[in-house]
Amino acid sequence: MVWPGSHKFFKAYFERIGHNVLVGVMPQVDIPMKPVMVTESAGDVALAHYFVLHGACPNSADDIRHTLITRLRHSDIESTDLDTAYIDI
C-alpha cells in the first residue's frame, strides 16, 4: 500500500515542524490522501521517494513476495547542512 502524493504532504509538514521530529517515532498525522494497493508483476521494480507513506498488506498470491529496501545517499552527505538543504520534491 502506498499513499500517492504523501511525500509532498510530508515535505510541507517537515518544513513547518522540522525534521528533528523523526528522531523519535514517526509522528501521528492525518493523511489527506487515500491508500492505493500496489499490484506489480514478477520482476517489476518500484522506486519511490523515501517520504512516500507506505505499508504492508496481505499477500493473497501463491508466491512469496520479496522486498529490498535501500536508501541512496550522496557520498558527501556528512558535510551537508540539513537545516538549510532544500530538495524540491
C-alpha atoms as one frame of an Amber mdcrd trajectory, in Angstrom:
protein
   0.000   0.000   0.000   1.202   3.482  -0.800  -0.326   6.892  -0.267   0.349
   8.719  -3.568   1.431  12.308  -3.022   2.142  11.783   0.670   5.770  12.830
   0.097   4.537  16.336  -0.777   2.319  16.355   2.304   5.295  15.388   4.495
   7.553  17.954   2.791   5.193  20.724   3.899   4.781  19.090   7.326   8.542
  18.916   7.985   9.039  22.465   6.737   6.557  23.570   9.431   7.589  21.203
  12.266  11.234  20.499  11.446  12.890  17.180  10.591  14.116  16.561  14.157
  10.688  15.126  14.980  11.937  11.955  13.213  14.454  11.262  15.986  11.687
   9.517  17.932   8.822   7.572  16.453   7.008   8.569  13.282   4.579  11.388
  14.130   0.879  10.517  14.031  -0.730  12.813  11.470  -3.956  12.773   9.464
  -3.018  11.958   5.877  -5.404  13.678   3.428  -4.938  11.092   0.651  -6.278
   7.542   0.342  -4.007   4.473   0.146  -3.590   2.536  -3.100  -2.605  -1.118
  -3.335   0.483  -1.630  -5.476  -0.037  -4.519  -7.876   3.006  -5.389  -9.928
   4.196  -8.390 -11.886   7.095 -10.690 -11.022  10.382  -8.919 -11.728   8.960
  -5.395 -11.582  10.794  -2.731  -9.632   9.096   0.117  -7.780  11.071   3.266
  -6.977   9.637   5.791  -4.556  10.661   8.889  -2.680  11.567   7.979   0.892
   8.836  10.243   2.285   6.068   8.353   0.453   3.959   6.762   3.156   3.770
   3.011   2.634   2.764  -0.093   4.492   2.297  -3.824   4.222  -0.880  -5.559
   3.177  -1.855  -9.233   2.999  -0.371 -11.296   0.167  -3.152 -13.314  -1.455
  -0.900 -14.687  -4.218   0.561 -18.181  -4.175   4.106 -16.814  -4.493   6.253
 -15.303  -1.767   6.946 -11.578  -2.081  10.476 -10.363  -1.508  11.317  -6.750
  -0.805  14.648  -4.977  -0.820  14.592  -1.508   0.679  17.594   0.749   0.321
  18.225   4.440   0.796  20.617   6.151  -1.547  22.697   8.974  -0.162  25.238
  11.382  -1.519  28.867  10.469  -0.776  29.381  13.905   0.833  26.212  13.882
   2.967  28.100  14.462   6.217  29.161  17.952   5.080  25.610  18.948   4.110
  23.850  21.431   6.357  20.485  19.693   6.655  18.895  22.778   8.187  19.462
  24.759   5.000  19.392  21.973   2.395  16.371  22.026   0.162  15.265  19.278
  -2.177  12.286  20.053  -4.370  10.033  17.013  -4.425
